């Protein structure tokens, strides 16, 4: 498991990697992260609807896709799901901040 192999590293998982529709795998991940105090969720805004305006545009700009398909809006499922917020120790909001400002906020939280 990545957490054991890289205990002193920053690991980044996309929202889809931490979204579970079934309780069993969610509980397994929650238990695996229990010993790690610095699980940080990044969202543009505390307003879910605003985050859902910003994230697809960021994704299109950076990755060329918006994570929708087959009649589903996966990004909306990920953002509205409680999985990510339940797994996170902290949430950092990024809208209007530079990457450096976001980094500094995270460093203050984990210091």
Secondary structure in CASP SS format (residue, H / E / C, confidence):
PFRMAT SS
TARGET T0000
AUTHOR 0000-0000-0000
METHOD secondary structure of the structure
MODEL  1
X C 1.00
X H 1.00
X H 1.00
X H 1.00
X H 1.00
X C 1.00
X C 1.00
X C 1.00
X C 1.00
X C 1.00
X C 1.00
X C 1.00
X C 1.00
X C 1.00
X H 1.00
X H 1.00
X H 1.00
X H 1.00
X C 1.00
X C 1.00
X C 1.00
X C 1.00
X H 1.00
X H 1.00
X H 1.00
X H 1.00
X H 1.00
X H 1.00
X H 1.00
X H 1.00
X H 1.00
X H 1.00
X H 1.00
X C 1.00
X C 1.00
X C 1.00
X C 1.00
X C 1.00
X C 1.00
X E 1.00
X E 1.00
X E 1.00
X E 1.00
X C 1.00
X C 1.00
X C 1.00
X C 1.00
X H 1.00
X H 1.00
X H 1.00
X H 1.00
X H 1.00
X H 1.00
X H 1.00
X H 1.00
X H 1.00
X H 1.00
X H 1.00
X H 1.00
X H 1.00
X H 1.00
X H 1.00
X H 1.00
X C 1.00
X C 1.00
X C 1.00
X C 1.00
X E 1.00
X E 1.00
X C 1.00
X C 1.00
X E 1.00
X E 1.00
X H 1.00
X H 1.00
X H 1.00
X H 1.00
X H 1.00
X H 1.00
X H 1.00
X C 1.00
X C 1.00
X H 1.00
X H 1.00
X H 1.00
X H 1.00
X H 1.00
X C 1.00
X C 1.00
X E 1.00
X E 1.00
X E 1.00
X E 1.00
X C 1.00
X C 1.00
X C 1.00
X C 1.00
X C 1.00
X H 1.00
X H 1.00
X H 1.00
X H 1.00
X H 1.00
X H 1.00
X H 1.00
X H 1.00
X H 1.00
X H 1.00
X H 1.00
X H 1.00
X C 1.00
END
